């Protein structure tokens, strides 16, 4: 029997394609999305957040499923009110929902500056390749996807993980 999480909303995450769709229609607002105990701003929202509110370390990765680079900044929930207050002091409107906050900046977006910023965040080929540096990655991923974990004992699952480690380490 599966255990229920105490706070299931902390474990839900918007899919990358949905994030890209939201940001693709963004005309200059800062969209903050709740992910677990953190808030994140992606793509244009991350650029505007770093430029106008607070510079944060940008994380960038290539997402194969959508064939796109994703750049984002994040911060813990405990400092959200300070962020919202700083935006309010700038005279910006704030729209709140349970897992999403839109800060309406109302400033024109310098698309050239955003594009330059975004390209500077792109992961290098070495960083992209570092996730799985050998060609057997699809085989490993398929084994993990098809493993019937709910039907296995903890000992069987531990053996499965050890076999995967052996297979991966043999190729590194």
Secondary structure, 3 states (H helix, E strand, C coil): CCCCCCCHHHCCCCCHHHHHHHHHCCCCCEEEEEECCEEEEEHHHHHHHHHHCCCCCCEEEEECCCCEEEEEEEEEHHHHHHHHHHHHHCCCEEEECCCEEEEECCCCCCHHHHHHHHHHHCCCHHHHHCCCCCCCHHHHHHHHHHCCHHHCCHHHHHHHHHHHHHHHHHHC
